[in-house]
Amino acid sequence: MTDQERALHAVEALKKEYPDAICSLTYTDPLQLLISTRLAAQCTDARVNMVTPTLFAHFPDVDAFARANVQDVENDIRSCGLYKTKAKDIVAMCQMIRDRFDGKVPDSLEQLTELPGIGRKTANLIMGDIFHKPAVVVDTHCIRLTSRLGFHNIKDAYKVEMILKKVLPETESNDFCHRLVLHGRAVCDARKPKCEVCCMNTFCNYYEDQKKEK
């Protein structure tokens, strides 16, 4: 089976298993998703969703964040972890959006990754979910699951992104990554994957290897 064939099988299997491929972060506009994704670094989406209603009530738009005292932002996001760095990044990124991008979240990967604290993972999420452009969001779930399936044996997020871009249909790539997160949480756990009930076990290298060991 080629990587392209395996990718198509994975896309279809996950689509049947998780028809609603949506981001688990709660947001109402591009800026909110950008900030929520920055907060989600080393923090659960559930915790971020508990914090952001108060944060966005205090700072309702890019100008409010750009004018904010960093310590005030810190107070709202303290429970997210690494809150000092995240607060500094959020204020700085909003100042850049205000001053360089006319107050609007930019729609290119290059411009998004210029923002303080924003890497390719967050930029790709914005590109896919907000601007509906082809994107591959590589997080820990994506790396683990695509490695087990047999697409690679590396942990470098950029290299994984490039590998998946070559094999995934552009129109499916963003939703595929959302479904990987859902499947990683529900079935393909890091420590004890539930391979027997996995919708992808008929073409998964990891499952085949586990059967051989038994």
N, C-alpha and C positions, 0 to 999 in steps of 0.2 A: 504493500500500500504506500503510495506517495504521500508526501506531506500535504499536498493540495487536497488529495482525496480524504485524508484523515481530518483535515480542517473542515471540509464540507460535512463530513459525518458528525463532527463535534458541534458545528453550528446547528444542524438540524436536530440533533438529540437534545441539546440544551434549549432550543426554541420550543420544543414540545413540552419539556419539563418545566420551563419557566417562561410562559408566554409573555408575561409583563416584565420586560427588561428595563427596570427603572433604577435610577440612582437612589440610594437609601438616605441621602442627605435631604433635608427639607429646605426649600428655597422658593422665592417668588420672582427673582430677577438674576441676571448674570453676575452682578456684584456679590449677591448673597451666596451664590454657589461658589464663587471664587474664594471668598472668605471662609466659608464652611469647609471647603476642601483643605485650605491651609490649616485650619484648626484640627482637622482629622488626622494630621500627622502624629503617629504614636498615640492615638486616642481613638476610641470607638465612635462610630457614626451616631450611635444612640446617645452618647454623652454630648456630642456636638449639638444634636437636635434639642437637647435639654437646655443648652446654654444660649443658643442663637436667638430665641425669641426676645429675651431681655436685651441682648447685645444690639439687635436690629431696632428695637424700640428706642434705645438710647441714641443710636447712630443710624438714622433711617436712609442715608444716601452717601454718595462718595464725598461730598463736601463736608458732611458732618464727621466722617472718619478722618478726612484730611486735616481738619482743624482740631481733632481730638487730642487731649492729653493722653500720652501713652499709658500712664498709670490708671486712668479711668477705664481704658480698654482692658488692661490687665485685670482689674477688679471683676469685670464681667466674664472673663474667660479663664479665671484662675484654675478651675477644676479640669481644664482640658490638658494640663501638663505642658511643660516648656512655655508657659504663658508669657514670660517676659520677652522671649525671642519672637513669639507669634504676634504679640501686641505691637512690637516695634515694626515687624514686617507689614502688618495690616495697615498701620498708619502711613508707612512709607510708600506702600504700593498704591494706596488711595491718593496720596499726594502726586505720584507719578501719573496715575490715570487722569487726575484733574488737570495737571500741568502739561502733559505731553500728548494725551489722547482725548482731549476735549471732554473729559468727564465720562467717557464710555469705555467699557471693557474691550480691549482690542480683540480682533478676530483672526490673528495670525499666530502661529506657534512661535515664531521668532520674537514678536512683540510681547507676547504673554510671558515668555521665559526671561525677558528683560526685567520684569517686575520683581521687586524684592521678595524672596522666599518662595517663588514659583518655579518649579521644575517641570520637566516634560510630562510627568504623570498628571499633574493638575492642569497643565496647559492642554493636554490631549482630552481630558475630561470636558473642559470648557469648549474646545473645538467640536467635540462630538455632541454633547448634550445641548449646548446653547446655539451653536452656529450650524449644526447638522452637517459637518464636514467629516470625511473619513478620519478615524482616530483609533489608536490602540493604546488603551490605558493599562500600563503595566504596574501592578501592585504585587504584594506578596502572594495573594491567591493566584493571580495570573501566572506568575513565575512557577509556583509549585505545580499547578494543574497542567500547564503546558509542558513542563518537564516530565511529569508522570505519563502524560499521553505519548510522549516520544518526539516532540518537536526540537528539543535541545537538552543539554545537561549543564547549563550555566546559570549564573545568578545575576549577571550584569543586565540591569533593566533596559539600557539602551540597545544592547545586542539582541535581547529578547524581542523588543519592539520591532527592530528591523527584520528579524526572522518572521514574525507574525504578519507583518505588512506584506510580505512576499506570498503568503499562503492563504490569507483570509480575504474573502470578497469585501471590497471597500464598503459596500452598503450594509454589511453585517458586522463589521469589526467592532464598532462602539457597543452595540447591544450585546455582542458576544462577550466582551469584557465584563459588562454588568452581570451577565449570567454566570460567568466564572466565579465572581464574588459570592453570588447566591449559592452556587453549588459547593464552593469551598467551605462555606459556613454550614451547610446542611448535610453534606455527604463526604466530600473529599477533605476531611480534616487533616491537619498537619501530622498529628500523632497516630490517630486510629481511623484511617479512611474506611468508609463502609462500602467496600468494593462490590460486595455481592448484590447490592441494590442500586449500584451506579448505572445511570443511563448510557454511559460511555464504555462500559467494561468489555464490550465485544471488539473494541479497537484500541484499547489502552495498553501500552507497553508495561506499565507498572503492574497491572492486574495479571498479565501473562507471566511476568517474572515471579510474582507471588505464588501463582499456581505451580510453577516449575519447582519452586523451593519446597512446596508441600509434598 
